[in-house]
Amino acid sequence: MTFKPEIANKKGPEIEDLNEWESRDSYERLGILPGATKDEIKGAYREMSQKYHPDKVEGLNDNALAENYIEIFKLIFEAYE
C-alpha cells in the first residue's frame, strides 16, 4: 500500500491543525499517493476513518478536541468520495 506514514501514523487524541487538513488534497487526507488503486483507497479510508472517528478515539473528553476530530473525519469522508 502507498501510505505516507508521516500523515497516517499520528498517535492519540490531540488538537490537529484544521487549516493544514483543509489544505491537503484527497490523497494526502487519506495518507496515500496519487495513482493508488481503488482497493488501496478503500483500505486507506477505512484505516483513517477508524483512527479519526470521534466515537472510536479514546480520550475525547474535551469538546474542542471532539469538534476537531469531527471536522477531520468529515474531511476524510470527503476525500473518499
Secondary structure, 3 states (H helix, E strand, C coil): CCECHHHHCCCCCCCCCHHHHHHCCHHHHHCECCCCCHHHHHHHHHHHHHHHCCCCCCCCCCHHHHHHHHHHHHHHHHHHC
